[in-house]
């Protein structure tokens, strides 16, 4: 009997994907999800009702899929006249849904731009509401994420800031996976506002493909720098893009063989105790930190899609509404 050609292809493809799936599973990759810039990256442009909607949608997906997450707060974004209560309720949602909150400074201040003292004050000012909300859930404020991933331009400042954070009871939350979702999110927000479904679709496709490429690159770099793939920590931002599409991004991770774990679990990986003497004008992820500390220059990172960069820039020039500022 002759097998129809389409069936052969289907069988081969089926086998190939089964093999790839088995390989991915064998690796037992693990990743923790962290989401910055709460209550929302674009909180200054979005009404509180929109922030509530996107927060609810985002958290519902995470809860339904049993994905642990920590959200990092910029409390300054709460103080919009007439909306303070609702914005605080958005943070409360995170805890009501069973997630955790961390500090991301009050104003999203860069340690590389501000003086150490001003920055420390911003860290302290960023604690007030979050601490109270956590206390209501019998939780303590224990995680800190550096805005823009800026950890200091010189080692003395970096170490002083770290000591300050430890003394205040923080564990620094590094990141190892970063697909610049905030950049896609700005463009997506604009397309959504104009009901441009075609552009939204293009953005989502590119956002997923770029993240997949970033994950592949980080896995390879991990092996070279750490000697294995550590429990990774993914950086995302609170936005309509994530609210609408984080489920698809989680599928990308699962296809690569990842299990979703807590930040606490991830931080237990020995990689996060590796020597790290990185300093620089530009903040970057921790695999880069470790590589540079070893005298290795990380190479071969996938280029960020040019058209997304250009459209974002155009948008900034023509409307002035979507900021092209990095908001790590
Ligand atoms: Zn940020």
Boltz pocket constraint, residues with backbone or C-beta under 6 A from the ligand:
constraints:
  - pocket:
      binder: B
      contacts: [[A, 36], [A, 37], [A, 104], [A, 108], [A, 146], [A, 147], [A, 148], [A, 327], [A, 328]]
      max_distance: 6.0
